[in-house]
Structures are given as structure tokens and as C-alpha cells.
């Protein structure tokens, strides 16, 4: 017999999901507009990235996640930003802004202090931070929504872990490392910052099914004191 949840996804849940998606989509559209302006005007925006140990390179702490090396670079980041960003905003609407600030500003600041003396830019640090936070906080919280989101990002983007190691020239593994590390730290520190969603109940948990042949006769026998006390 098929059991259907008695508590369906509410219109409020759908609205929250749409709102989270459109917020992330707005950021991605801004990234594409910047890349298009750069393409048509032949602007050189790489100097807006983080350049470690240089005073002017500190500007990249704010601007580095807004610029990319090419359309190919942006295309590679777009799906992960949409999926991981939406999951973060939907699942953790309170702590998501703390995570965003940490992996945007603190991670880039960490890159400025420790990375190789070249320009570092792109939004991949955000994707690593979002992925690490969602995965680790799901392990720590263990409520249904947290576990679902944690498994989702693991199966979709679990292989991203290799990006924190130096393996490809021209790729800022330092940004990945700092973003992922700060995302995991935020998961530990703010794991209870968002309230646990109410558990859904299922129809079979509250109903007593009747046997199609004997009905509820077995229940009447068990509850009939005269029947139970008959001598053999």
C-alpha cells in the first residue's frame, strides 16, 4: 500500500526556494554583465583580483569574486554557483549571510597573506565555501533537510575536494583551500544558528490498517476481557 506524506511541501517552502534561486541568479547575471562589458570594451580587469603582499592587491578582497579570466572560466563556475548558492540560501537562511561574508572577504584576505604572488580572481572560492559548509553542517545537524542537502552536494560536487591541491597551472588552489576551509569552520561554529525544520509525519504513522480478510476482529479479541479469560 502506498503511503503519502500527510504534510506536503507547503507554498511557503516553494516560495523560499524560488526566492533563494532568484537571489543567486541575480548575482550570476551581474557576473555575466561584467564579463560582457569586459569583452566588448576590451577592458583588462585582472588587476581587480587579489595580488598577495601588495597594498593595491588588497582591492581584490572585495572585487575578486566578481571577475573571471574568460567566458569559459565563468561558464565553469555558473552551474555550481546556482545550485550550491540556492541550497545554501534555502536550507540556511540565517547563517548563509555569515558564510557568504566569510568565504568572500576572509578567504580572499587569507589568499592575500599566503598565496603565490600572482593575481587571483573568480567565484570558485565561493563555490568551495558553500559546498564545504552544506556538507559539513549536514553531518553535524542530522535533521532531514540538512542531510538531504549534504548528500546532494556530495554526489554533485564531491570531487571538488581535489581542487584544494596544486594540480593545474593557472588555477588558484589557494582560493579553493581558503574558501573550503572557512566554509567548514562556519559549519562548526554556526551549525545551530538556523532552527531545525519541523519533522514531517506520514499517514501510516497515525493509521491502523485493517486486515482485508478478518478486519479488526483480532483487535476485538485482544481487548475483550471475557474472551481472554475463557477456561480451556
ABEGO torsion letter per residue (X at the ends): XBBBBABBBBAAAAAAAAAAAAAAAAAAAAAAAAAAAAAAAGBBAAAABBBBGBAAAAAAAAAAAABBABAAAAAAAAAAAAAAAAAAAAABAAAAAAAAAAAAAAAAAAAAAABBBBBBBEAAAAAAAAAAAAAAAAAAAGBAAAAAAAAAAAAAAAAAAAAABBABBGBBAAAAAAAAAAAAAAAAAAAAABBBBBBBBBAAAABBBBBAAAEAAAAAAAABAAAAABBX
